[in-house]
Amino acid sequence: MDFRTLSRMRGAVLLMLVTVLITSSPQPIRAQTDEPDFAAIDAQVEVQMQALNLPGLALGIVHNDQIVHLRTFGSADPSGRAVTPQTPFALASLTKSFTALAIMQLVEAGQVELDAPVQRYLPWFTLADANAAAQIKVRHLLNHTSGISRLTGNYLLPTTDYRVPDPESYIRGLSSAELAHPVGETPEYSNANYAILGLIVEAASGTSYEQYVTVHILTPLDMVHSTFSVDAAQQDDMATGHQMQFDRPVPVDLTFPYAFVAAGGLISTTEDMSHYLIAYLNQGRYGDETLLSPEGVAQLWTPPDYIPLDAQSNYAMGWVADAPYADSGVDHSGSHSAFHSHMAVSPESGWGIVILVNADHLLLLTQPIELMTWGVIRALEGQPLPESPYITRVLFVSTFVIAALQLAFLVWGVFRLRRWSRDPARRPHGVRQVTLRIVLPILLNLLVAYVFLIGLPAFVGLPFAAVMTYIPDWGYGLVAGGALALGWLIWDVATVVVLRTSRAAQPADVRELRAVPGQPAR
């Protein structure tokens, strides 16, 4: 056997080994940017969609100045109507990037200054602290560093009439609101910031917010299926929204408050949103239209540099910079309570992705959809995707675990009181035992009740009534945990009363006898 034949055989064996290793090991989706494997990407998205039990999903992929892939999955409504690239979905907070773009257009037109106080455009604007309100600048609103809290921004939720209040009435209603942080120091996401920006667009442009965005953004981008009107979107076969309850999609018709129109009121499609992403990847241009300068686009993607180092924020202006699943890139999520959306752009590689879903869970869907979107981009870039811990699902499950433990401890408390009533020697004696066995459980239950009924709703930035409306399955866990904590608290207090009463009812000589362990009976 000559050397050439031996080399060929060795090469064949190595090729077989490599083939076996590749085909036998689970591989992340990988695609080269010159020949993307869209079939593999579609297959992976569909697997993830089914794992999340989502009713319908639309995917749009753009590369530089071209739409390269539009794909839809599942049903648009309970009738089974298929989702299409022209099916309208509520974008929710993706709208904030449109508002930021509108502000930046007005900046470049000389009609708005980023470092001007809000009161230059809205002289009537004020908060409980009038001096602080006068310090809030347009830039603070864009970066969510005004000091207005998430909870303050959502105080009117839930709402039964989406038309009331209108945006101006809503912002005027904040005149008694307290700031959660000093102006310009601590970032906190709040819908109120972008509701105010919508009014600044109106004041500076002399037209309504919706009309300005339609004329200066939607029309130049040929976003023909995009609208702020639910009625118009429904006539255009808008998808039906669903609320995920214990991982099951339930069709719902939840109203989105008109007060938040500039923070989350836009309705669009994956085809239209693909046009929108092209404008960003093409340095502010779409076809022959120029929406913004390259410098303006860069500024929209730049996080604030004026806040303290210990409060650094990656929220830029309508976009989140340095996305957690990318080496470099910007993105934004939208959560409507019945629709979920996510868009992401990787400027270095030129890829842009939008995913629209006709279902939502305010606590559980953001991380999985973000991971799905960045999974597509990193697959197109030929990179593996880091795993996500899905912290919010841990919080969701923990709520019910703690509630179950509360119930178990309450049942245990009933049997404990029966034992104590039958055998007084088992009752806690002395300060240490009483503190550990009665006082400490009372304090812990007070804490648990506070966390479940007040702390956790505040943590997600919603009034408790809004939690029950928009996240009902988690709300049931909060109610159960809080009620059981209060029940156990009442039971412990009753235990103290019963024990004191039964002890007081005993003859004095018996109390003295039982107070001295080992004393012989008389």
N, C-alpha and C positions, 0 to 999 in steps of 0.2 A: 504494500500500500504506500503510494508516494505521499509527499508532504502536502501537495495540493488537495488530494482526496481527503487526507486526514483533517485538514483545515476546514474543508466543506462540511464534513461530518460533525466536527466540533461546533461549527456555526449553527448547523441545523439543530443540534441538541440544545444549545444555548437559546435559540429562538423558541423551541418547544417549552423550555423551562420558563422563559419570560411570559409566554402565552398562557401557560397554566397558572402562573402567579397572578397575572392580571385578571383572568376570567374567574379565578376561584376566590379572590378577595374583594370585599365591598369597596367600591371606589366612589369618591365624590364626583359629581358631574363636572367634567372639564371640557372646555371648548376653546379653540384658538380663535382670536379675534378676526382672523381672515376667513375661517370656515367654521362658524358657530354650529354646534350640534343642538339645534332648537328642538328636535324630537326628544332628545334626552332631557333637556330642560323642561319641556312640557310634561314629560312623564313624571319627573320629580315633583313639580308643582302640583300635579294631580294627586300624587301619593300624599303629599303634605296636606292638601285640601281635604282629602277624604279622612285623614287622621284627625283633623280638626272638626270634621262633620259639617263643613260649610255648604250652604245650599248652592251658591253660585260665585264665580270669580272671573275677573277679566284681567288679562296681562298685556301690557304694552312694552315693547323694547325699542329703543332708538339708539343709533350710533352716529355720533357727530350730528350731521344735518339730515339724517335719513331715518324714516321708520323702517325697521328691518323685520319686525315680527309682532303680529297681533294674534292673540289666542284667547279663547274663552272656554269656560268649563261650567257645567252644571246648569241650574235653572234660575231664571230671573224672577219667577213667582211660583206660588203653589200649584198653578195649572201645569207646570212643567215646561213653560215657554223657555226656549234656549236663550242664554246670554249671548249678546253679539258685541263687537267693538263699538257699536253705536248705542248700546243700552246705557241710559243715564243712571248714575249712582250719586248719592249725596257724598260730597268730598269732605265735609266737616272741616277740620282745622287745616287741611291743605289750602283752604281759602286764605289763610294768613299770608302765604307767600304772594298771592295776588294783591292783597292790600299793601304789603311791603313794596311790591313792584310799582303799584300806583303812586305811593308816596315818593319813591325814588325818581319816577318819571317827573313828578311835580318839582322835586329838588333840582333836577337837571333843566327844567323849564324856568327855574328861578321863582317859583311860586311858593315853595316851602323850604325852610332851613332846618336841618336836622338838630341843630343846637339851639333852636328858638324854643321859648317856653310854650307849652300847650295853650296858655291863655292868650297868646298872640292871635291864634286862630279861633279859639273858643273862649271869649272873655268871661263867660259865665261859669266856666268850669271851676269847681272847688271840691274840697273834701272836708272832713272834720277838722283837720289841721290846715287852715287856709294858707299859712306860710309855706308848708311843705307842698301843697298843691301848686303854688306859684313857682316852685323850683323844678317841677316835672317838665322835661323837654321831650320833643318828638323822638329823639334817639332813645330815651329811656323806655318809651312805649314799645318801640321796635325790638329792643333787647330784653323786654320783660324785667326791667330794673327800676320801674316806677315806685315800687314798694307796695303796690296793691296786691293783695293775696289772691290765690286761686279761689278760695272759698268766697271772698267778697265778689269776685268776678262771676260766681255762679249762684249768688244768693237768691235770684228769682226762680231757680229751678226747684221742682218741676213746674211746667206751665201747661195750662189747659187751652189757652188761646194764644197761638203763636204771634198774633198781631199786636198784642199788648204785653209790655210797653214797647213803643217804638224806640229806636236807638237813642235819640236825644233824651226822651223821658227816662230811659234807663240810666244814662250817664248823669243826668240831673239828680236822679235818686241816690247817687253815691255821695251826695253832699254831706251826709252824716257818717260816712264810712271812715274807719280808722285805718291808717297805714300799718302794714305788718312789719315793714322795714324802713330804715332811712332811705330817702330818695337817692338812687344811683349807686347803692352799695351792695345789695343782695338780690340776686336773680330769683324770681318766682313767677312761674307761668300763670297768666291770668287772662281770661277772655276779655275782661274789661279793657285791657290795654289796646287790643285791636278794635274793639268797638269804638273807642275814642278815636283811633286812627281813621276809621271810616268816616267819622264826622269831620275830621280835618281835611280829608279828601274832598268832601262836599263843600266845606268853607273855602278852600283854596281854589277849587275848580269852578265853583258856581253851579254845579249840577249834582244830581243825586249820586250816591256811591255806586249803585247798580248801573246807572247810565254811564258813568265815567269808565268803569271796568269793561262794560260791554263795548263801548266805542274805542277805547284806547288799548285794550288787551285782547278781548275775545274776538272781535271782528278782524283785526290785523292777523291774528293767528288762525283764522278760519276755523274757529271752534263753534261750529254751527249747531251742535247739540248741547251747548252749555248755557245754563240759565240760572237765575236766582229765584225763579217762580216754580213752586212745586206743581201748580196746575199745568203750566206749560210742559214741564218734564213728564208728567203723567200722560199728557196727550202724545208725548213722544215715546211712549212705552217704557217709562221708568221702571226699574227693578223694584220689587217689594222688599222692604227691609225686614230683618229678622233679629230677634233678641235671643242670644244663646243662654239657655237656662239649663244648668247641669249638663253642658255640652250637647244640648239638643236645640236646634233652631226653631223658634216659635215666631210665626208672622206677627208683626205689630205695626201699628200706625201711630208713631210717636211724633208729636209736633216739635219742630225746632224753632226756638224763639227768634222772632224777627230782630230783636234787640242785638243779637249776635251775628247779624248778616255779614259784617266785615270780618268776623272771627271764624265763621264756619258755615256760611249760607249758600255756597256755590254748589251746583249740581253739574256733573260733567260725565264724559265717557273716556274709555282708554284711548280711543282714536284722537279725540280732542286733546287729552292730556299729553299725548305723545307730541303733538305740535308744540305744546307749552314747554316741554323739556328740551326740544330741539332749539328753541330760542335761547335757552340758558347755555347749552353746549356749543352754540354757534355765536357766542359772545354778544348776545342781545339781539340777534337778527333771525328773522324767519322769512325765507325767500327774499323778496325785495323790501320787506318791512324791517325797520329798525325800531325796536321797542325801548332799548336802553343801551348805553355805552358799555364797552367791556369793563371800564372802571366802575361803573354803577353795579354791574353784575358781581364783580369781585367784592364790592362793599356789602352787598346783600349777604354774601357768604362769609363775612369776617366777624368773629365774635367780639364782644366788647373788651377793650383793654384798659378801661378806666375804673374797674371795680377792684377791691382788695384781692390779693393773691389767694387768701383762704376762702374766697367766694367765687373763684373762677367759674365762668359759665361757657358752654359751647353753643348757646343759643345766639345765633347771629341776627338776621332780620327776616323773619318768616321762614327761615331754614335753620336746621341744626347742623353745625359743623363738626368735623372729626367724629363721624358716626362710629358707634362701638364695634361694628362688624366690618369696618373697612380701614385700610391704612390711611387713606385720604378720601374724602368724599363728604357730601352733604345730603341730608334727607329730611323728611317730616312725615309724621303720622297724623291721621284724622280719625276721630272716634265720635260717632254720631249717636250711639246707643242702639241703632238699627242698621247702620252701615259702617264699614271700616275701610280705610284707604291708607296707602303708603306710597311715597315716591322717593327715589334715590338717584343721585347723579355722582358719577366718578369722573371728574374733569380730566384727570391724567390719562385715563384710557378711552374717554369719550363715550362711555356707556351711560344710558339713562333708563330707569325702569319705573313703571307705575303699576300698582296692583290695586284693584277695587273689588270689594267684597260686599254682598248684600246681607251681611249679618255683623253683629258686634257684641262684644262683652267688654265693658269699660275696664275690667281688671285683667282679663285673661288673653285677649287677642293681640295686644300691641306687640309684645315680644315675639311671638311666633310669626306674625306677618312681617315684622322687620327682618327677622332671620330669613324668611322666604325670599324677600326682595334682595337682600344683600347676597343670599345664596346664588341667585341668578347672576348678579354682577360678578361675583368672584368666580363662578363657573365660567363665565365668558372671558374672564381674565386668566383662566387656567390656575386658579388658586383654591386651596381647600378652605372651608368655612369653619371658624371656631365654634365650639358648642356654646349654647346659652343655658344658664341655670334655671331660667323661667322662674325668677324669684316671686313674681306675682301669683303663680299657681301654688307655690309653697304657702304664701299668705292666705290664699283662698282655702286650701285644704286645712291649714292650721286652725282656721276659724271654727270649722266643724269638729275637729279633733278636740279643741279646748271645750267646746259646748258639750261634747260627749263626756269628757272628764268631769265637767261641772255636774252633769246629771248623775254620774256614778258617785261623786262625792256627796251629792245631796241625799241619795239613797243610803249611802254609808252613814250620813249624819242622823238619819232616822233610826237606824239600828243602834247607833252609838248612844242616842238618848235613851232608848229602851234598856240598854245594858246599864247605863248609869242610874236609871230609875230603879232597877231591880237590885243592883249591887252598888250601894253608895261608896264602897271602898275604891271603886274604879274611877270615881269622879276626880277631876283635876283638883289638887290641893296646892296651896301656896302660889306666890306671885309668878314663879317661873312656869309652872304647869298651866295655870290659867292663861298666861300670855301666849304660850306656844299652842295650846289646844283650843282656845276660844278667841282671844283678842286678835292674834295674827290671822286666822282664817277670815275674821270679820273685815280686817283691813284689806286683805288680798281680794276678797269679793267686791269690796267697794272699788278697788282699782280695776278689776276685770270688767265690772259694769260700766265704769267710766270709759275704758278703752273701747269696748264693744259699741256702746251707744253714742259716744261723743268723739273719742279720739280717732278711731279708724275712719269714720265718715269725713272728719276734718282732714285726715291724712290724704285721702283721695280728692279732697277739695269739693265735696258735695254736701249740701244739707241732708239730714237723715231721710227726709221724705223723698229727696231725689235719688238716694241710694235704693230705696224700696221701689222706685219707679223704673230706674234705668239699669240697676243690677239686682233684680229681685232675688235670685238664688243666693247670692252672697248676703243680701239683706236678711233672708230667713235665718242664716247662720248667726248674724249679728244679733237679731232679736232673740233667738234661742239662747245664745251665750249670755247676753245681757240679762234676760229674764231669769235664767237659772242662777246667775250670780246674785241677783237681787233676792231670789227665792232662798238661796243658801244663806244670805246675809240675814234675812228675816228669821230663818230657822235657828241660826246661831244666837240671835238676840232672844228668841223665844226659849232656847235652851238655857240661857243664863237666868231668865226670869223663872222658869220652872224649877231649876236647881236651887235658886235662892228661896223660892217659896216653899219647896219641899224641905229644905234644911231648916227654915224658920219654923215649920210646923212640927218638927221633932221636939220631944221633951229635952230640957236642958241637960239632964244627966246623960241622955243617950248621945247628944252632941259632944259632950265632954269625953264620954267613953270612946267614941269613934275618932276623936281628935288625937288620941294617944294610941298608936298602933301597939299591939301586943298586950294591952291592959287586960287582966283577967276579968271575966264577967262577975257581977255581983248579984 
